[in-house]
Amino acid sequence: MPDEILIKPYPNEHACRLNSPEKYSQFRRVNNARKHNGKPFDIIWGKKKSDGKWEEQAFRYPKKKWTASQARSHCGSNNGSFEAASSKQPCDCC
């Protein structure tokens, strides 16, 4: 991952952290994994270091389908920590 550039907040999606990434050894993402009120959202799964079981680590909400308010509400109902998508687009320098 050293060559990757992570832009936060993300420009195209709202983020909802359910659990700290520190507690996981691996991650996998399932796009359009679920729907809420007809709108799809993605799930990031984490493999727990403690017992090797997979659990939901975070949700991602596509900005084109979810307003920040809608995503914040859904995140809150799942006891998550919300971060709205950036209003800035990433540079096209790379």
C-alpha positions in Angstrom: 0.0 0.0 0.0 2.9 2.4 0.1 2.3 3.5 -3.5 -1.4 4.2 -2.8 -2.6 7.7 -1.9 -5.6 7.7 0.4 -7.7 10.8 0.2 -9.9 11.5 3.2 -12.6 12.4 3.4 -13.3 10.5 0.3 -14.5 12.5 -2.7 -17.1 10.1 -4.0 -18.6 8.5 -0.9 -19.6 9.1 2.7 -18.0 7.0 5.3 -19.3 5.3 8.4 -16.8 3.6 10.7 -18.3 0.9 12.9 -15.1 -0.4 14.4 -11.5 0.6 14.6 -9.4 -0.8 11.7 -6.7 -1.6 14.3 -8.6 -4.7 15.5 -8.4 -6.4 12.1 -5.7 -8.4 10.2 -7.5 -8.3 6.8 -10.2 -6.4 5.0 -12.6 -7.0 2.1 -15.2 -4.8 0.5 -18.5 -5.8 -0.9 -20.0 -3.1 -3.2 -23.8 -2.7 -3.2 -24.0 -5.2 -0.4 -27.2 -3.9 1.0 -29.9 -1.4 0.4 -31.7 1.0 2.8 -34.8 2.8 1.6 -33.9 1.6 -1.9 -30.4 3.0 -1.9 -27.4 0.7 -2.0 -24.4 1.0 0.3 -21.1 -0.9 0.5 -19.7 -2.9 3.4 -16.1 -3.2 4.4 -15.6 -6.4 6.4 -12.7 -6.9 8.8 -11.1 -10.2 9.9 -10.7 -9.9 13.7 -7.1 -10.5 15.0 -8.6 -12.0 18.1 -10.5 -14.9 16.7 -10.3 -14.8 12.9 -14.0 -14.1 12.5 -15.3 -11.6 9.9 -17.4 -8.7 11.0 -18.6 -5.4 9.6 -16.0 -2.7 10.0 -17.4 0.2 7.9 -20.1 1.3 5.5 -19.6 3.4 2.4 -22.4 5.4 0.8 -22.1 6.6 -2.8 -22.4 10.3 -2.9 -24.5 10.2 -6.1 -27.3 8.2 -4.3 -27.0 9.3 -0.6 -27.0 12.9 0.8 -24.7 13.5 3.7 -27.8 13.8 5.9 -29.3 10.5 4.8 -25.9 8.7 5.3 -25.3 10.3 8.6 -28.7 9.2 9.9 -28.2 5.6 8.7 -24.7 5.5 10.2 -26.0 6.9 13.5 -28.7 4.2 13.7 -25.8 1.7 13.4 -23.8 3.4 16.2 -21.1 4.4 13.7 -18.8 7.4 13.4 -19.7 9.4 10.3 -17.6 11.4 7.9 -19.2 13.2 4.9 -17.7 13.0 1.5 -15.3 15.8 0.5 -16.7 18.5 -1.7 -13.3 18.7 -3.4 -12.3 16.4 -6.2 -8.8 14.8 -6.0 -6.1 16.4 -8.1 -5.3 14.7 -11.4 -1.6 15.1 -10.8 -0.9 11.3 -10.9 
